[in-house]
Amino acid sequence: MNLRHKGLLRQRTRRRGFPPCFRHHYCREHISTQFRDIGKGCDRRRQTGRPGKNRPGIATLDPKRFDLSVNAEKSQLSSAQANYSDKKSELERQRQLFKKGWVAKAAIDRAVAAFDSAARELNPARSRLGSVEKDRADTILRAPFDGVIATRDVEPFEEIASGKALFLVNSEAALEVDLSVPDSIISRISVGAPATVRVSTVPGCGCSGRITEIGTASGSANTVPVKVALLEKRSGLLPGMSAKASVTLSGGETARSFLVPLTAIAPGDKEAQGYVFKFNADSKALSRVPVRRRNGVRDNYIAIAEGVGAGDILATAGVGILRDGQRVKLLGE
């Protein structure tokens, strides 16, 4: 049995903000890549193109206060290193004097304590310098992977608010299709199962794909999110396009049938269990066709064994007032 469902074509994306930065300009990169605090301002480097990991950054923060912080920490480290050298020399001098009997043991103890205190100050000073140097480097925003900037949500020298995403970068890797599958049949779909994806606006698009993710919870309308990754990239496919995916269900009926929304079924009579209205693309008219169901209703869908086929366009609203031969237009035409 084949499941046919509409989905949304998208690329694997990642929103980018700045990684962790500096105190009052605190920024952080996580899955939504947002600023955690207000930023000084942003200088745009690119609008569109293909930013890569090793290429120049796509945006920068004003580095002045970061430079001041780096210089201050360098001075603190230099002072700590100088103090350490002084205490080390003093300890050696006191040891030599103690060997000659010119100083008491208490002088050695005081020199050792001063030396240990100076040594303990070195690592924190180095850590602070390393932290602010990393913050300085992070003022340049780089793409997390090779791809194309799809959207830019920031202007040059704009004050950046906390939580604001700056860029949407589309990966140049495989496209994905997001589907919502009825939870009554989700057990008959498995990760790795083949799928066929078609996009009506791209001629000849019969792309093959495989299911890569299946949700673990039922959401709105008793559906479970499913992702299908395309195995090939067809010219003309763009993120955001509406796509149709066909997936073969495992188990259940061996005879072929199609899941049709209940709203597409008109009441039956003595001659048929029900009727659907098919759209004829040539005549721009509807045809009232009898159908035969299989295994009753599954949530908001019904399995139809006879009367419909792959690629049929069915009316799903107002079937009670439609008539055979009525001329109509598709939405969007």
Secondary structure, 3 states (H helix, E strand, C coil): CEEEEEEEEEEEEEEECCCCCECCECECCCCCCCECCCEEEEEECCCCCCCCCCCCCCEEECCHHHHHHHHHHHHHHHHHHHHHHHHHHHHHHHHHHHHCCCCCHHHHHHHHHHHHHHHHHHHHHHHHHHHHHHHHHCCEECCCCCEEEEEECCCCCEEECCCCCCEEEEEEEEEEEEEEEECCCHHHCCCCCEEEEECCCCCCCEEEEEEEEECCCCCHHHEEEEEEEECCCCCCCCCCCEEEEEEECCCCCCCCCEEEEHHHCEECCCCCCEEEEEEECCCCEEEEEEEEEEEEEECCEEEEEECCCCCCCECCCCCCCCCCCCECCCCCC
